[in-house]
Amino acid sequence: MDHGIAKQVVELFEENTSQKLDEILKTVKLEHHFSVTEIDSVKKEAEALLTLELLEPERHVDVC
């Protein structure tokens, strides 16, 4: 459950540059009636996905 919602949060965050991640999470929390614990889990997953996307180009760098 969290992974799919986290992907949606990341997509919304990338599409709408005027909203902060916390604002998007607040909207998702209200839409899905998540508890604080559930939304924290979604936030951690979304942050991990965003981090992986940022670091992906660096994984292909050849280090001597």
Phi and psi restraints in degrees (value plus and minus 20) as a CYANA .aco file:
   2 ASP   PHI     -81.4   -41.4
   2 ASP   PSI     -56.8   -16.8
   3 HIS   PHI     -85.5   -45.5
   3 HIS   PSI     -63.4   -23.4
   4 GLY   PHI     -85.3   -45.3
   4 GLY   PSI     -63.2   -23.2
   5 ILE   PHI     -86.4   -46.4
   5 ILE   PSI     -59.4   -19.4
   6 ALA   PHI     -82.4   -42.4
   6 ALA   PSI     -59.6   -19.6
   7 LYS   PHI     -82.3   -42.3
   7 LYS   PSI     -60.2   -20.2
   8 GLN   PHI     -84.1   -44.1
   8 GLN   PSI     -60.8   -20.8
   9 VAL   PHI     -82.0   -42.0
   9 VAL   PSI     -63.8   -23.8
  10 VAL   PHI     -82.8   -42.8
  10 VAL   PSI     -63.5   -23.5
  11 GLU   PHI     -81.4   -41.4
  11 GLU   PSI     -65.1   -25.1
  12 LEU   PHI     -83.2   -43.2
  12 LEU   PSI     -60.2   -20.2
  13 PHE   PHI     -83.6   -43.6
  13 PHE   PSI     -61.9   -21.9
  14 GLU   PHI     -92.4   -52.4
  14 GLU   PSI     -52.5   -12.5
  15 GLU   PHI     -95.2   -55.2
  15 GLU   PSI     -58.0   -18.0
  16 ASN   PHI    -132.4   -92.4
  16 ASN   PSI      77.6   117.6
  17 THR   PHI     -97.7   -57.7
  17 THR   PSI     -29.7    10.3
  18 SER   PHI    -106.8   -66.8
  18 SER   PSI     -31.9     8.1
  19 GLN   PHI    -123.9   -83.9
  19 GLN   PSI     123.9   163.9
  20 LYS   PHI    -103.7   -63.7
  20 LYS   PSI     140.4   180.4
  21 LEU   PHI     -79.2   -39.2
  21 LEU   PSI     -60.9   -20.9
  22 ASP   PHI     -83.0   -43.0
  22 ASP   PSI     -55.2   -15.2
  23 GLU   PHI     -87.0   -47.0
  23 GLU   PSI     -61.2   -21.2
  24 ILE   PHI     -86.1   -46.1
  24 ILE   PSI     -61.9   -21.9
  25 LEU   PHI     -83.1   -43.1
  25 LEU   PSI     -57.7   -17.7
  26 LYS   PHI     -83.5   -43.5
  26 LYS   PSI     -61.8   -21.8
  27 THR   PHI     -83.9   -43.9
  27 THR   PSI     -64.9   -24.9
  28 VAL   PHI     -83.1   -43.1
  28 VAL   PSI     -59.8   -19.8
  29 LYS   PHI     -80.0   -40.0
  29 LYS   PSI     -63.8   -23.8
  30 LEU   PHI     -89.0   -49.0
  30 LEU   PSI     -59.9   -19.9
  31 GLU   PHI     -85.7   -45.7
  31 GLU   PSI     -59.9   -19.9
  32 HIS   PHI    -121.3   -81.3
  32 HIS   PSI     -19.4    20.6
  33 HIS   PHI      36.2    76.2
  33 HIS   PSI      24.7    64.7
  34 PHE   PHI     -98.5   -58.5
  34 PHE   PSI     130.1   170.1
  35 SER   PHI    -100.6   -60.6
  35 SER   PSI     152.6   192.6
  36 VAL   PHI     -81.8   -41.8
  36 VAL   PSI     -60.5   -20.5
  37 THR   PHI     -84.1   -44.1
  37 THR   PSI     -62.5   -22.5
  38 GLU   PHI     -86.0   -46.0
  38 GLU   PSI     -62.9   -22.9
  39 ILE   PHI     -90.1   -50.1
  39 ILE   PSI     -50.8   -10.8
  40 ASP   PHI     -84.0   -44.0
  40 ASP   PSI     -59.5   -19.5
  41 SER   PHI     -84.7   -44.7
  41 SER   PSI     -62.5   -22.5
  42 VAL   PHI     -83.6   -43.6
  42 VAL   PSI     -61.3   -21.3
  43 LYS   PHI     -82.1   -42.1
  43 LYS   PSI     -64.6   -24.6
  44 LYS   PHI     -81.8   -41.8
  44 LYS   PSI     -62.4   -22.4
  45 GLU   PHI     -85.8   -45.8
  45 GLU   PSI     -62.7   -22.7
  46 ALA   PHI     -84.3   -44.3
  46 ALA   PSI     -62.2   -22.2
  47 GLU   PHI     -83.3   -43.3
  47 GLU   PSI     -58.0   -18.0
  48 ALA   PHI     -85.2   -45.2
  48 ALA   PSI     -62.4   -22.4
  49 LEU   PHI     -83.6   -43.6
  49 LEU   PSI     -62.2   -22.2
  50 LEU   PHI     -84.4   -44.4
  50 LEU   PSI     -59.5   -19.5
  51 THR   PHI     -83.8   -43.8
  51 THR   PSI     -64.2   -24.2
  52 LEU   PHI     -81.3   -41.3
  52 LEU   PSI     -59.4   -19.4
  53 GLU   PHI     -85.0   -45.0
  53 GLU   PSI     -57.9   -17.9
  54 LEU   PHI     -89.8   -49.8
  54 LEU   PSI     -55.7   -15.7
  55 LEU   PHI    -108.2   -68.2
  55 LEU   PSI     -32.9     7.1
  56 GLU   PHI     -73.4   -33.4
  56 GLU   PSI     -66.3   -26.3
  57 PRO   PHI     -80.2   -40.2
  57 PRO   PSI     -51.2   -11.2
  58 GLU   PHI     -93.9   -53.9
  58 GLU   PSI     -39.6     0.4
  59 ARG   PHI     -88.9   -48.9
  59 ARG   PSI     -40.8    -0.8
  60 HIS   PHI    -119.1   -79.1
  60 HIS   PSI     -13.5    26.5
  61 VAL   PHI    -100.6   -60.6
  61 VAL   PSI     111.6   151.6
  62 ASP   PHI    -105.6   -65.6
  62 ASP   PSI      97.4   137.4
  63 VAL   PHI    -120.0   -80.0
  63 VAL   PSI     108.5   148.5
